[in-house]
Amino acid sequence: MRFILLLFLTFTSIFALTSYEKGKQLYISSACYACHGHKLEGIHRYPYLANRAKGYMSYKLKHFRAKKADTQQQEMMIDFAIGLSDEDIDNLTTYFRDYVDEENGESYDDSYENYGDGGS
């Protein structure tokens, strides 16, 4: 009996999804990429989500889930966030914080600063 239990626990731990992978699946299945991009880079006026602070993103998603928004544009997020559980929010924010582009292995760097006069 112990052998079967040990075997079961071994297989479940091998095939268990990490919080990052669960967040990625939820991001894709909820079609978040339609506004925030496949690489979490943000499209048009929609903000980027890649490598953002987990605490801040969690706060924002819980804020939307409570049917609160700071701007009219943010009000559209209420419909997407209203069905999220605390575990879903934790998984999504882990995905946002730890995102690495799978093609080139780079994460988003928002610390870039442009200096100079533009080359003129």
N, C-alpha and C positions, 0 to 999 in steps of 0.2 A: 504494500500500500504506500509506503514511504517513497519507493522508487517511482511510482506513478505520479504522486504529488510533486516530487522533485522534477520529473520529466515535464509535467504540465507547467510548472513555474518557469522552467528554463525556456520552453517554447514561447510562452506568453511574454517573457521579458525580451526575447530576441525579436519578436514580431510586433511589439508594442510601439506605437507611434510616440514620438517626443512631442512636447508642447509646441515646438517650432513647426513640426510637420502638421500637427492638428490645426495650428493657426494658418498655415499655408493652404490647407484643404478648405478651411472655412472662408478664407479670403477669395479663393477661386470659385467656390460653390455659391457664394453670396454675390458674385459679380462685382466685387469692389474695384477690380481692375478696370472697369468701364470708365471710371472717373479718376482713379488714382494710379492707373498704369500697371502694366504687367511687372514692372521692376520697382513698383512703389514710388515712382519718380514724380507723380502728380501730372495731370494733364490740364492745360489751359489755366483756369483759376482755381483748380482743385489742388490742395496741398500735397506735398510729398509726404510719405509715411516712413520711408526707409531710414533706419538707424535713429529714430526719434526716441526720446526718453520714455521708458516704460511707464513711470508714474504719471507723467503728463498725459500720455495717450489713454491710459486707463481712466483717468479723471474725465477726459473729454468723452469717451464712449459711455461712461456711467452717467454723465451729464445729459447726453443725448437720450439715453435709455429712460431717464426720468422726465423726458419730454421738455427739455430745456435747451435753448440755443441762444448764442450771443448775437448772431446776425441772421438776416433772412436767408442767406445762402446756406448757413449751417442747419437750417430747419429741415432740409431734405434728409439729413442724416438720422433724424428721429425715427423715420420708418424703418431704416436699416438696423438701428441699434435696439429698438424696442424688444425684439425677441432674443437678444443675447443674454446668456447666463453669465455669472461671474467667471466660470471656467472658460467660457468662450472668449470673454474679454481678456483673460489672462493669456490664453493661447494666441490670440491675435496680437496683443502687445508684445509678446515674446517674439513672434514672427517679425513685427515691425522693428524692434530693437536689434535683433540679431541678423537681419537680412544681409545676405551676401549674394551678389550677382553670380549665378551659376556658370555663366559663359566665361567670365574673365576673373572670377574670384575676388572682385573688388566690392567694397561697401561704399555707400554714398558718403561723400565728404562735403558737409555744409560749411566748413571753415575756410573755404577758398575765398580769397580777397583779391580783387582786381586793382592793381596799382598803375599809375601812369596816366597819360592823356589819351589813350586809345591808339597810339602808334602814329600820331600825326606829327 
